[in-house]
Amino acid sequence: MAVAIRLARGGAKKRPYYKIIVTDARNSRDGKFIERIGSYNPLLPKDSPERVKLDADRARHWLSVGAQPSDRVARFLDAAGVKERSARSNPNKGQPGEKAKERAEERATRDAEAAEAAAAAAAAPAPAPAEEAAPEEAPAVETASGGEGEATPADEASNEGQSTSEPAEGAPENAPADGADKAE
């Protein structure tokens, strides 16, 4: 039979209290146990002597007959001087995962491209202020209704070469362009 020394949870919701127990490893966490050898109250301060209570003699006995402590109980036994706990080494624990590495690479390439674009923009000569001016609007053309408005391509083609201030072809130069001479 595999014997384990582990914690069994008790206490109310969000108010944990643990018993340090010796049990068959196949039993459930809070199921039956062979012997209770201590208690652990995580709500107490770390320097409180009531935080971890442990019967060191019974723990030594169960370790001598082959009981295996859980990680947390092994820490308690090490602090009590019952069993030396070897330090664990997981060199990959602090390294980011694959997705985080991919995001970091994408961020690095994006930053490099932005730096190149900024360098190219700084190296290019600044355009003159006249070149930056807004494009000129198309001149207003008099429509058939007599008002000014946007010129359509057909109007522009028919009025090509003419301006609204010049008289039409065939009309005398001193005659007004809007037909005011007929009113006389």
N, C-alpha and C positions, 0 to 999 in steps of 0.2 A: 504494500500500500504506500503510495506517495503522500508524504505528509508535508504540509505547507504552513508557514507562519505568515499570516497576512491580516489585513484590516477587514472588519465587518462594520458596515455603516449603521448608525442609529441616529436618534435625534429627530427633530422636526424638519419641515421643509425649510430650506435655506439656513438651517442651524445644525450643521453636521456634528456628530460625535461618533468616534470610532472606538471599537474594542479591538485589541491586539489578541488574535486567537490562534490556536493550533488546530488544524482541521485536515481532513482528507482533501487532496487537491481537486478531486472530482466534484465536491460539494459546491453548491451555489454560494455566492458572496455572503449573503445574510442567512444561509442555512445552518444546519446543525454543525457543531464543532466539538472537538475533544476537550479542550481546556482553554480558559481565558487567562492570559498571562499579563495583560496590561490594558491601558486605555490611552487615547490620543484625542485632545480637544483642540482643533485648529483655530478656534475663535479666541483663544487666550494669547497673550503676547508671547513672543518667542523666548523671552528670558524668564518666563514664569515656570516654576518647578512643577506646577500642576498640569502643564501642557501635555507632557508625555510621562506616564507612569508605567514602569516596566519591572516585572519580577525577573531580575537578571539570572538568578539560580535556575529557575524553570526554563528560561530561554536557553541557557547553556546545556541543560539536560536534553531538550528537544533537538538542538543543533548536533549534539553528540550521537543521537540515534538516527540522524540523517534528514531532519526537517529542513526544507529549503525556504528561506525568507523571501518575501516580495521585495521589490526595490525600496519602497518606502520604509518597510520594517528593517531592512538592512541598514538604512541610514540611522534609524533609531538605535539599533544594536551597536553600530560603530560609535555613535555619540556616547553610549553607555559604557563602552569599552569591552563589550562582550565578544564581538566578532569584527575583525578588520575587514573593511570594505574597500575593494580596489577601485581606483578612479576609472571611470569609463571614458573612452576616447571615441568620439564620432567626428572625424575631420570634415565630413560633408554636411554637418548640421547647420553651420553658419552660411553655407553657400546658397545662392538663390536657385530656384527651380528653372526648368527649361523655358517656360513662358516668360518669366522675368528676365532671363538672359536675352531672349528674342526682342522683348520690348526695349531693353537697354541698347541693343545693337541698332534697332530702328531709330531710337532717339539720337544715338551718336551720328548716324548717317544724315538724319534730318538737320541736326545742328551743324554738321560739316557743310551741307549744301547751303544752309542759310549763311554761314560764314563766307563761303565762296561768292554767293550772290551779293553780299554786302561789300566784299572786297572788289568785285567787278563794278558795282555801282559807284564806289568811291574812286576807282581808277578811271572811269569814264568821265570825259569833260562835261561840265554842266552846260546844258543848252541855254542859249541867249533868251532873255525875257520875251523878245518879239516873237520868237518861234513858239513859245509856250502859249501865246494868245489863242483864244477860242476861235474856231473857224468862222469865217465871215458868213453872215446869213445871206440868203438869196435876196436880191432886190425886190421890193414890192412892185407888183405889176397891176395896172388898172384892169379890172375885169369888165365884162360886158355890162354888168349892172351899174357900173360907174364907181364902185367902191374899191378900195385897195384890199388886197388879200393875197393869199399864196398863189403863186403862178404855177399852172400845170405845165407839163412838157409841151402840150399842144400850143398853149399861149406863148411859151417862150420861143417855139419854132416860128410862129407867125409874127412875133414881134422882134425877131432877130435883126439886129442892126438898127433898131429904132429905140429911142428913149421916149419917155412920156413928156419930156419938156420940149422936144423938137417937133416941128410940124410934120404932118404926113407928106409923102411924096406927091408932087403935083400941086400942092397947095402953095400959095405965095408965101414968101418968107416973112412978110410983115403981118400976115393974117394970123389971128389967134388959133391955137390948135384945138380948142374945145368947141369951136363953132359959134363963137360970140358974134361973128360978123353977120350971121344970118338974122340975128335978132334986130339989127339996125334998120 
